[in-house]
């Protein structure tokens, strides 16, 4: 196809057709006088040409530049047209270079749907974009790049302007979409007007972004907001230059404010919940010539309806907390910036100070409110530090690792709570869960609670993930060296509130030799899985970890490993698994990394499991998992039968003895108690031990006397010159000691008769054996026969008190 371009000299327009950068000249432009790779048509020329290929849009681009002089003559104000007509369908850029005096201002007014500013590397969805540059003297400032369909309705500039419109080759756009008007001097670099309707947002940037804002310049953004709506300003990215004079700042002019203009630093939280329209200005400073730095700003203005509960405040009391921060933020912050169609959620610490994120620090009381229709989009992250620098102050102190009530009472979901625990080299950290206990999450044992704890142990050289734990398990205590970080993380729709129990506690304890020690007290009905730390990366080199498993007295534990070998090869040192019961003489089971792990075995007492790592060969990791189950102790069948048989035999013997004694008792003569005044009650060779007289020591009083005993007929047979005194039974009312009374001399025992030729070894007597010769009390149910005469138990009433030779003499 042939194209003819005619340019009038008065239009001051130039057309340039050239190859795209980086492409070869496989397609060219054919003129009457030859074939060319580019074509320039000047004002007043008429040129006809064709392309040597059928798809020139792949190879060529076109620039149409119109120069407008508003300094030496009148400006052609009004709508800007796309001229000249009949251009080939190529990617094209229209450029309007308007020169104007700095004493006057130019206004670019855009027709609907207005414009939206984008970042320099961003592209427009329809590939149609506008670029605005301000020209003051010989300096050019890039005001910004814009797409269609936005809220930017006007741009006012000081001095000249270079306006560009980029159209793709397939675009059917026939109008420029803006007009130029003359205005009085605006006394600043530019003014950008943005009209926001309904719930929406706009993102804007300072001129030259991401490069620096011009030195000591001033610019303004005007925001037109419906009076029944609320606007909030958020700074997402900014940097400051090095000022020699003045100070970089942001000024707000808010109608009805008693303190206009309101001045803020770029580092301050910017105004929020603004009712109606307002202006915002950015003021630069005089920069250091040697090190100027960069002043730049990217910010967002969000417009939304007033919230029904915007006046509802929530009390957050952190006055008694120490070393703690609480951040409330919109989910996805700061990486995710909501689209204009998304309603914004704001957190306010006062009616005009709101943001997508709010950080509260310990030691103060806050009253916060939320400008948010859906509070489920908000999250809380908190962090607390606990340190021990002096053993005297913190060794015996117990710290609660529970989420404070000030957080749990808020209507916001807790995302995570972090405890950072610091200790000196002489101290270690002990974590306990007395009532709930902890369950370690492994592949065969997943957590099904609303939250979990992830524990990290950190040293200057390495960081170790001890594991993921949740409440409701068997681990009572974990002792760890070095600095510890505990991360409480909620998942699913779980949350932490006052109804969910928490009992995690922490204390500082003396130094331990292992990197980590677990104390496990399992539920007897559960199967417990335990895993070495750093599951995904392997146990660090030369690290030792121990587990102490408590076995109930009436149960047996069964220990087994999930694989038959450790699965590593050592470059230096050896890796070991040690198992030992905590009982005297227990055998220790030791396995190296090149040996098979023990088969499942029964453990009858509390026992230890220790895993010690070597320096593994590259690409090998030590990860070990084992399990523990419990069962009631089983008594051996042989033992049960032996006990039953023994009981039967003893019962038979007892019945036999009872029957024999009962028969003898019926045929036995009655027992008689007789007093003999001629008996020598003292031990030979030790006179005077029996010091009291008979009348004083009451040795003639019997402790027990059988009802069948009769005295009278025996006393009549006595040949003594003095008639013996006959005793009468009377109960004993005196004190009775803890030791049983001593038995009488053998000569007074009618049931013991020994012949004179019987010889036995004499029995030694202690001083305590010299007692009165009253009878010992007979045990209930014990027969009266001589079957017990040979017993040798301590305190038995049948133990002989005199030697056999003396006994023979007394009997004679």
Buried (B, 14 or more C-beta within 10 A) or exposed (E): EEBEBEBEEEEBBBBBBBBEEEEEEEBBBBEEEEEBBEBEBEBEBEBEBBBEEEEBBBBBBBBBBBBBBBEEEEBEBEEBEBBBEEBBBBBBBBBBBBBBEEEBBBBBBBEEEBBBBBBEEEEBEEBBBBBBBBBBEEEEBBBBBBBBEBBBBBBBBBBBBBBBBBBBBEBEEEEBBBBBBEBEEBEBBBBBBBBBEEBBBBBBBBBBBBBBBBBBBBBBBBBBBBEEBBBBBBBEEBBBBBBEEEEBBBBBBBEEBEEEBBEBEBEEBBBBBBBBBBBBBBBBBEBEEEEBBBBBBBBBBBBBBEBEEBEEBBEBBBEEBEBBBBBBBBBEBEEEBBEBEBBBBBBBBBEBBBBBBBEBEBEEEBEBBBBBBEEEBBBBBBBBBBBBEEBEEBBEEEBEBBBBEBBBBBEBBBBBBBBBBBBBEEBBBBBBBEEBBBBBBBEEBEBEBBBBBBBBBBEEEEBBBBBBBBBBBBBBBBBBBBBBBBBBBBEEEBBBBEEBEBBBBBBBBEEBEBBBBBBBBBEEEBBBBBBBBBBEEBBBBEBBBBBBBBBBEEBBBBBBBBEEEBBBBBEEBEBBBBBBBBEEEBEEBEBEBEEEBBEEEEBBBBBBBBBBBBEBEEEBBBBBBBBBBBEEEEEEEEEEEEEEEEEEEEEEEEEEEEEEBEEBEEEBEEBBBBBEEEEBBEBEEEEEEBEEEBEEEEBBEBBEBBEEBEBEEBBEEEEEEEEBEEBEEEEBEEEEEEEBBBBBBBBBBBBBEEEEEEEEEEEEBEEEBBBBBBBBEBEEEEBBBBBBBEEEEEEBBBBBBBBBEBBBEBEE
